[in-house]
Amino acid sequence: MSAGNETFRVVRTVADLRSIVGEWRRAGLSVALVPTMGALHAGHLHLVAEALKRADRVITSVFVNPTQFAAHEDLGTYPRQQERDAELLAEVGCAVMFAPTVDEMYAPGAVTKISVGDAETGGPSQGLEGAFRPQMFGGVALVVAKLLNQAQADIAVFGEKDWQQLMVVRRLALDLDIPTEIIGVPTVRDETGLALSSRNAYLSAEELAVARRLNVILKEAGEKARAGRPVPGVEREAYDAILKAGFDTVDYVAIRRADDLDVFPSGVIEGEARILTAARIGRTRLIDNMAV
Ligand code: PAF
């Protein structure tokens, strides 16, 4: 859908971003936002390509968001390669890389927080990643709400690899009346089925071989559940299989309703379901999920 050529620009401030989006709007062009934390790989570029099919101009944000990392997590070592990211984005036809500093995103004195549900209200941020990374979805919700507000895009494109995040963002947009349409794009996998992730860069050759078993185990477990086996037993077997494959720890492996991530009360799958996992190998924590 991309309309005509546009010189690629790296933009550092919200004011500059707004002025460019304003120009596009006056020219009648539609706008897509692809939020990322950079260290771009083929999975991100696929999101940009999907965005380009649906809008005239694409903004990719590159911002390693400190509010979604806990103190013990990998904020300091998270891969950063903005020059390379800019080259890749220019090559695939993205118009703007929006890469603000932390101070630009979070002005001194900023105190507002966003919670997409809690223990009392429930909601897609509860459990799974929300249980193991309690700071994560508050930080994601805050930065995504800010990015959606800053870019005022028609659509925003997110990978299904972070399925729970996608459900949280959809809920956020709905609850806050944000008019940007939230689009989910299926996970890009390598030839062995391993979900592409910036954190795969941390894996040694041996760890990579183990990591590549994860999607196979999820697929097999999903098939058993879809065939009518009780969910708790299938989850337990998948948990054991992930450890047996060589992962050091498994945070969770769960089969849930696809949209609100609730458990199946009857213990067997009814309607749309998703199997989701997070497991650690060496110093790397990997997540993956797929439709069941
Ligand atoms: O998925 C990510 O890369 C991040 O969580 C996001 C959505 C860019 C927010 O920082």
Residues whose N, C-alpha, C, O or C-beta is under 5 A from the ligand:
A	BS01	PAF	P35 T36 M37 F63 N65 V140 V143
